[in-house]
Each structure stands twice: as structure tokens, then as C-alpha cells.
Amino acid sequence: MFSIYLLEDNDSQRKYYREIVDNTVMINDYPVNVVESSDTESFYDSFIKEQFGLFFLDMELDGDVKAGLKVAEFVRSNIPDAKIVFVTTHEELAFLTLERKVSPLDYVLKDKSSEEIKTQIIRDIELTEQYYQTSIYRKEKTFGYKVGSKYFSVPMKELILLYTEKDAPGRVKLEANNREMSFPGNLNALEDKYDNLLRVDKSSLINVDRIVSYDRHKRILHLDNDVQCAVSIRKSSVVSKLFKK
């Protein structure tokens, strides 16, 4: 889950942005927490340091045309991967965001029509959700999976085995240190995505870093936590090579 922050001192505008965000989140079933603020003080009070987040920031607050930029610098220093969108009438301040290395995702200009603003906000939410999903699934040394609308991750060093069962088509079962989980998935896709996962038969992927020993005659692979896994005849030679120096 990640959070979407709305910082806007105009009540009617903030209400409109909130409606767009809420509808987009509801329609797409995104794993999102929405936080709105009308001033910088309430923003800082509600701010939570997370790994990810989307921030819609009004550039001018209480007469200070650079207030939103100052908030953006704070956000970037605390959440390096945050996605920041400036909602402003001050397009001329765009250069300052480059100068201060804020790297915004987008600028939403308030003088555009309500439909144009709506389209941009929806697009920014969808893009951020895609970035979030990619960061979960491809984060180095982390295995990511999705259950319903929520994303989860397991340190790769804790993952032991992934397998499927005939009575649960389309689902993958995960065994890790102190965790067992079932989620929708495909072993072929997971094998392609993670280099350290090895297919040992048509229904099993193992983490090669969790191998303890291999009984070549019985074709039984012994993994950490006393986990055992059968190896197909076709894959036996591949597994055996792991033990050759």
C-alpha cells in the first residue's frame, strides 16, 4: 500500500481533487491511503515516512508562491522514490523544481478546464500505481506477489520454495521462513523474472540459495527448514551440476 497526499488550501478545489482520487482508487481497487491537508502544518502533522507515495502539492500556500516547492524538497529528502505533482497557476516556477532537483512527475495547471485537470490527475495516479507495482516486483533481492489489490514482498533470502497443486490451478503456493502464502501466479513467468529461482519439475521452483543437499538416486532435493522437493528426471542433471565444483 502507498499513500496519496493532497495539499491544497482552496477548499472547493481540494474537494474536487479528492473526489477524483477517491473515484479512481475505488474503480481500480488500488491499494491506496488518501490524506488531505489545507496547509503545511497539517501536512507535516499527517506525513508518514514510507517507501513510496504520490503527492499532489499546491505550489502557492498562504501567499507564499514557493511553499509547495519547500514541501516537495522535504518529501524528496524523506521518500526518494516519491512521485510529486505540482498543482499550480505558476508555470514559470517549473525551472526552480529542476534547480532544486525535486524531479516532479507532472504539473497540473489550475487554469485548465476541470475535465483536463481530472484527466491529468487520473493519469498521474495510474502511472504512480504502475511505478509502485514495478518497484515491488523488481526490487533487488526481494520477491513480490499480489493478493487481491494488495502487494506484498518477501526478502529473497527468506524464500525457499514455490509450487502449484492440481486442485488449485492458477495459484502459486509460497514457502518461506515463518511464512506460507497462496497467490494468483504462473511459475513460467516467475522463473523468467527471478534468476535465482530454478525449475526442478513442472510444478516447483526452488531458491537455489536455500539448497542443503541432493539425493541423486531418489531425486529428492533437501532445502532449508527441512523442506523437501522432488526433482524430475529431466531436471536431475541440472540440479546435480549445482553440486559440482
N, C-alpha and C positions, 0 to 999 in steps of 0.2 A: 504494500500500500504506500502511496505517496500523498502529499498534501497540495492543494491548490489554495493560494493566498490571494485575496482581493484587497488591495489598499486603495481606497477612493474616498475623498471627503465630500463628494456630492451624493447625497442620499438617494436621489432618483436614479442617477447613473449607476451607483453601486447595486441598487436593487435590480436594475436591468441586467447588469453583468452576472449577478448571482442567479437569476432565472435562466440565463443561457447556460451557465456552468452546470447548474442542477439538472436541467433537462438533458444536456449532453451526457452527463455522468449516468443518469438513470436509463436513458435509451441504450447506451452501450455497456451498461453494467461494469463501469470502470472501478477499480479498487482505489477510491479517492476519498480523502477527507477535505472538506471545504472550510476555510477560515476567512472571515471578512473583518476588515478594520477600517475605521473612518479617519484615523490619524496615526502618526508614527509611534506615539506612546502605546496605544492599544496594540499596534502591530508587534512591537518588541515584546510586549507582555504575552502575546499569544504565540510568538515564534518558538518553534521547536527545531533543534538541530537534528536533521535527518540525513540520509544518504542521497535523497533526491527530492525534488519539489518543483512546482510551477508557480511563478509569481507574476500576477498582473499588478503593476505598480503605476499609480498616477504620478506623473513627473512633478507636477506643482501641487504642493500641500500647504495650506495656511499662508499663502502669499510667497512661499519660498519655491522658486522655479526649479531648484536643484534638489529638493527634498527627496524625491523619488530616486534620484541618482545616488544619493548618500545611502539610502536604504538598500539599493542594489549592490553597492560596494560591501555593505555589511553582509548581505545574503551570500554574495560570491565568496567572501572570506570564510564563511561558516559552512557553506554547501557548495563545493567546487563544481559539482555536476548539475546545479540548479538551472532551470530554464526560466529566463526573465523576459517579460513582455512589458514594454512601456506603453501606457495608455495616456496620450498627451495631446495638447494643442501646439506644443513647442517642437516641431520637427527640426528646427535649427539646432537643437541641443544634441542631435544624433552624434555629431563629431566628438562631443565630450565622453560619450559612452565608449568610443574607441580609444580615446586618450587615456581613460581610466581603466581600460581592459575589463569592462563589465561583460562584453560579448552577449548582447541580448539576442533572444530568439526572434523577436518581432517588435514592430512599432504599430500600435493601433491609434490612428488619428481620430480625435473626437469630432472633427468637423465632417467626417464621412457620414453617410446615411446609416440609420440603425441596422438595416439589413447587411450592409457592408461590414459594420463592426461585428455583428453576430457571426457572419461567415468567418471572419478572421479569428475570433475567439474560439469557435468550434475547431477550426483548423489547427490552432495552436495547442488545444487540448489533445486532439488526435495525434499530432506529431509528438507531443511530450509522452503520451502513453506508449507510442511506438519506441521512443528512446528508452523509456523505463523498461519495457519488455526486453529489449535488446540487451540492456545493461545487466538484467537479472540472468538471462540465459547465457550470456557470453562472458560474464565476469571471470577473470582469470582464477583458476583453481577452485571454482565454485560450480556445483551442479544445480541447475534451475529447473523448476517444474511448476505447472499451474493446476490449481484445483478450483473449479468454478471460475469466479472472477478475480481470484487472489493468486499472487505469485509467491513462491517460496524458494529458498535456496539452501543447499547443504554444502558445507566445506567438502571439497573433493577428497580430502584426506580421510573423511569420515565415511564416505560412500563405499559399500562393499559389493553389492550385487543388485542388478536389475533383471527382472524376469516377467514373463507373461504366463497366464494359465488358460487352458482351453475353455473353462467356464466363465472367463472374463475377457472376451475379445475386445480389442481396442483399448485395454487398460494395461498399465505397467505397474508392477509392484517393486518397491524400493526397500532395500535393507541397508541400514547404516548404523553407526554407533548410537545406541539408545533411541533408534527411530525406525519405524516401519510405516510405509505410506503407499497408497494406491492412487494413481492419477491417469488421466487420458494421455496416451502416448503411443509412439511407434519405435520399436527397437532399431530399425534401419536408420531412421532419422537421428536417433541419439548416438548411434555408432559413428555416423558421419560427422557429427558435431563435436564429439569429445575424443581426442586422440588416445587417451589413456584407458578407454573402455574397449574391451576385447570380446568379440562374439565367440562363445565356446560351444554353443549349439543353437538351433533355430529359435529357442525361447529364452536364452540367457545372455546377459552382458555382465562381465566382471570387471572390477577395477584392478588392473594389473599390479598396482602398488599395494594391494591388500592380499596378495597371494602368499600362502605359507609353504605349501608343498603340493606335489602332484603324484598321484599313484597312476603310473602309466599303464599298468596291466589292467587295473579296474576302471581306468579312465575317470577317476574321481579327483576333482580339484579341491584342495583344502584352503580355505580363506580365513582371515581373522574372525574372531568371535565365534569360533567353532562352526562356521558356515561351510557347507559342502555343496559342490555343484558338479553334475555330470557333464562330461565332455563328449561331444560326438566323435565318431571315427574320423570324419573329415577334418575336424579341428584338432585332433590329438597331436599331430606333428607340429602344429603351430604353437600349441601350449608347451610341448616338450622343448622347443627351441628357446623358450624363456629361461630354461634352467641350464643351458649350455653356456659355458664361459669362453 
